[in-house]
Amino acid sequence: MKNVMIIGGGIVGSTAAFYLSQDETVNLTLIDHGVGTATRAAAGIICPWMAQKKNKDWYKLTSEGAVFYRKLVADLEATGAKDIPFKQTGTIGLKSKPELLEKIQKIAEDRRVDTPTIGQITSLQGEEISDYLPLLKPDFYGIHLEGGGRIDGGRLIDILQEEVLKNGGARLQGQAKLLDAHTIELDGQELTADHIILATGAWLPHILEPLGYQVDVRPQKGQLLELDTQYDTNNWPVCMPYGQIDILPFENGKIIIGATHEDKMDYDLTLDPEKVQAMQDKAAEFMPDLANYSVARTRIGTRAYTSNYAPFYGNIEDMKNVWVASGLGSSGLTNGPFIGWQIAQEILGKETSFDRTAYSPNNYIQKL
């Protein structure tokens, strides 16, 4: 039996735990502190194919992550899991000028050659926009990608962890401490493992710095808000307006708006009503009716970013049985499950067919 311990119950840790727990040769323990988890607070648009980021490695990983959701959903359904909170609703991107829309459309069409999951690409303007998403003003230029979708992060990790427990895995709550390459301390008790996965996001420096490592990871605060509307939003596409917010319709009239990207806030989880109101006001510029609703709920979490905004994952160089993943930022809901699956496959000695060289932790974790 392989004893595997995972510290961190967010999207990476929960996905890795799900796949590892399906193997009868693995004795799995998932440990989570339960504070500030970015995934728990997040709702995400799974559609990286309109992104104009120049980082090709980021795009490759995140596009593969978006495609991977189809496998994750199928694997969860095969276990009997119900109400999986990923849905391919399509994604609308908005631009203020037609030439900007043409640029995005060309990018998406070029990427579809290698990624058929993108599906049909449709340019929209005027009333066509409102036909796809009823609350949108017909004042913009839009593009609709059929393969885009949305996910509720908290619900997804709940389902993944429920399956872990069904498979005989253990789930412990508390703040774990890494003592060495094979030992974790939790509530004064020492636990040993053959493999340890540190999926602690923005808290990775707290785990590794006591062992003499320097970690290029910083926290970023994110806030979202939820509105309860009277509309039938079950099959509405998600919307990426230009600017800093996204608008995500979910079932039963729920619409989520977010998120803030707040640097220099450390690990602060205090609600900022002014920033929440600013997001609702910005959303109302595109969907005026949203101004008529009071905020029903808010979500606050802490993302992890590196100095060059790139994610990393893999083994620590001088502790080969210790695996890390961090720096996923606001793309974590898209590429996190794919990263967790890869780590699980490698621990099980299986091939992933994905070259992770560009995402080596050695670029971000140094022994002092």
N, C-alpha and C positions, 0 to 999 in steps of 0.2 A: 504493500500500500504506500502511496505517496501522500504525505501530510502536507497540505497546502493551506497557507493562511493568507487572507486578503485583508488589508487594512484600508477601509474606505468603501462605503456602500453607495457611491454615486454610479454614474452610467458605466464607467469602465469596470469598476470592481464588481458591480452586480451582473454585468454581462459575462465577465470572465468566470464568476462564480456559477452562473447558470450552466455554462458549457462544461466546466470542470466537474460539476456535481452530477452530470450525466454519465460520467465514466466510473465504473465500479472499482477501479484501482485507486481512486482518489478519496482521501479523507479530508473534507473541506470545512474550513471555519472562516466565516465572514465577520469582521469586526468593524463597527461603525460608531463614531461618536455622536452623530445625529445633529450636529450644529452647523448651520451655514452652508449645507451641501448645495452646490450650484444646481445639480440636476433636480433636486427636490423643488426648487423654486422656479425652474425653467419650463417654458413652452417654446418649441422651436419650429422654424420652417425648414423642412428638409429639401433644400433646392439650392445647391451651391453653383449651379450651372450658368447663372447670370453674373457671377462675381467677376470683378475686373482686377482682382489682386494679381500682381505680377509674380508671386511666389508659386512656381510650378509644382513644387513638392507639396505645398499646402493644398493646392487644387487636386492633385492626384489622390492624396489620402482622403480628402473630404468628399470628392466625387465617388470614390470607392465606398466610402461610408454610407453615402446616400443610397447607392445601389444595394448595399448589404442589408438594408432594412427589409427587403423582400425575403431574404433568407431568414433573418431573425424572426419575422412574423410567422413564416412557414414552420420554423422549428418550434416556436411557442405553441402554435396551433396543433402541432403534432403531439404535444404533451397534454392537450385538452384545455389549454388556457383560453379564457374567454375575454371579450371586450378589450382586446389589445389596442392601446390608444394611438396607434399609427394609422393614418389614413391618407391615401393618395387622392387629394382633393384638387390638385392642380395649383399652380402659383401664378399670381399676376404681379409683374414688375411695372412700376409707373415711372414715366419720365415727363419732363416739362416741355421738351422740344422733339419734333419728329426725327431729327438727325441723331439725337441721343438714343432713341429707340432703335433706329437702324443699326447702330453700333452694337447694342446688346443682342439684337436678333442675329447678327452675323456671328457673334461669339458663341451663342447657343447652337446655331446651326453647324458651326465647325466642330463643336464638342460632341454633337449628336452622332457624328460619324463613328466615334469610338465608344459612345455611351448611348445605346438605343433606348435605355430607360427614360431618357428625357422626353420621349414621345413627341406628339404633335406640337408644333410651335405656331402660335397664332398672334398676329399683330392686331391691336384693338385701338379704336379711337371713337370719341363721341359716345353715342348711346350704346355702342357695342360693349363698352366697359361696364355700364350699368346692367347690361344683359347678363354678364358673367358674375358680377358681384353687385347686387341691387343697391346697396347704400353708397356706392362710389359716385362722386360727381363726374359728369361726362366731360370734364374740362382738361383731361390729361391724355397722354399717349401711353398705351399699355401693351404688354406682351404676356401671353399666357403660355406656360409650359405645362403640358399635360402630366408629366411625371413627377411634378412637385407634390409635396405633402406636408403634413404637420404632425407633431408629437407632443404629448403631455409628459414631461420628464418624470414627475413624481409618480404618476400612475404606472409608467413603464417599469421603474425600479421596484415598485411594490410587486408587480406581477413576476418579475425576474426572481426576486427574493422568495416569493411564495413557492415558486418551482424549485428553488434551491432546498428549501425546507422539506418539500415533498420527496426530493431525491435523497434525503438523509443528511444534508449538510447542516451545519450548526451556524447560528447567528448570535453574536454577542454584542452587547452595547457597552461602550466605554472608550476612554482615551488610551490607546495603545502606545507603547514605547518600544522602539527597536533597540535591542541590546547588542546584537551582533548578527552575522549573516544567517543564523539559524534560530535566534531566540527573540521572543517578544515578551514584554511585561505588560500585564493587564490586571489592574486592581491588586497589585502586589504579588500576583502569581506569574511565574515564568512558564511560557508555552514554547515548544520547539516545533520546527517545521523543516521539511525538505526544500520547499520553495515558499518564498514570501513575495506577495505582490503589494507594492505601496501605491495605491490608487487614491491618494489623499489630496489631489488637486493643489490648491493654494497653500495647503498645510505641509507640503513635502519638505520645505526647509526645516520645519519644526521637528521632523522625524530624523533627518539626516545630519543636520548641523551639530547635534551633540556627539556624533561619531566622527567629527572632524572633516565634514564635507562642506563645500561652498555650493549653493544651489541657486541657479539663475531662474527664480520664480517669484512673482509678486502677486498680491491679491488685487482684485478689482470688484467693486460693489456693483450689483445689478438689481434693479427694482422693476417689477411689472405690476399691472393692475388688471382686474377682471370687471367686466360689465355684464349684467344679466338683462338681456333684451327680450322683446316679445316675438322676435323674428324666428323663422324656421331656418336656422343656420347650419343644419346637419351636413349639407353637401356643398357649402360655399367654399370657394377657393381661398387660400391665404393670400395676403397682400403685402408686397414689399414696396412701400412708397419711397420716393427719394428722401434722404434725410436719415435720421437715427432710429426711427421706430419701425416696427412691424405690426401688422394687424392680423390676428389669427382667430377666425370663427371656429368654434367647436359646437358640439351637439347642444340642443335644447336652449338656443338663444345666447349661449355664453360666448363673449368676445374678449380675447386677451390682447392687451396692448403693451408693448415693451420693446426694448428694455434700456434702462440707463447703463452707461459705461463710465463708472466713477472711479478715477484713480486717486491715489493718496488718501483713501479712506480706511486703509489698513483692513481689519476684519469687522468693521462696523456693520451692524445689522439693524440700525435704527431707521424707521420709516421717515422719509422726507416728503411731506405732503405737497410741497411746492413742486418738486420734481415729478411727482405722480400727476399733479394737475397739468403740468406742462406737457406731459405725454398725451393726456386725454385731449388737450387743446390742439396739439399737433395732429392727432388722429382725426379730429373734427374738421380740420382743413380739407381732408380728403373725403370724409364721411360725416357731414354736418349733423346727422341725427344722433351721433354718439355723444354729442354735448348734452343731450337731454337726460342722460342716465347718471345716477350716482355710482361712485365706485363701490362695488360689492365686496371685493376682496383684494388684497395685495400680496405679493410674493417678493421676498428679498433673499438673495444668495451671494456667494463669493466665488468669482471665477479665478482661474489661474492663468497668468500670462508670463511669457518669457520676455527678455529685453528686445528680441526681434520678432515677437508675436507669432512664433512658430511652435508647434507642439513637438513633444518628444516622447519616446517610449522604448522599452527594451531592458536589457540587463545592465546593472551597474558593473563597471569594468573590473573592479577587484572583489566583487561579491556576485559571482555569476548566477547564483541561485536566488538573488534578490532582483525583482522586476519593478520597474517604475513607469508611471505615465503621468504627465502633467503638461501644463502650458496650452491646454486645448482652447482656452478662451471661450468666445461666444459660439464657436463651431463645435463645442463638445457634444451637443446632442446629436450632431450629424456624424462625426467621425469616432465618437467614443465607443459605441457598440462594436465597430469594426476593429478598433484597437484592442478592446477586451477579448474579443474572439481570437485575434491573432496570438495574444499572450497565452491564452488557454491552449491553443493548438500547439504552440511551441513547448509548453510544459508537458503536454501529452506526447511529444515526439512526432507530431504530424506536420505535414507541409502546408504552408499557407499560400504559396505562389506569389507573394507580395514582397518586394524588396524594401525593407525598412531601414536600409543603410542611412538614408538622408535624415532619419529621425532619431539618430543615436543619442542616448542620454549623455554620452561623453562630451558633447558640445555644451552641456548645461550643468553638469555635476562634476566638480573637481575636488580631489582629495588635497587638503591643506597640509 
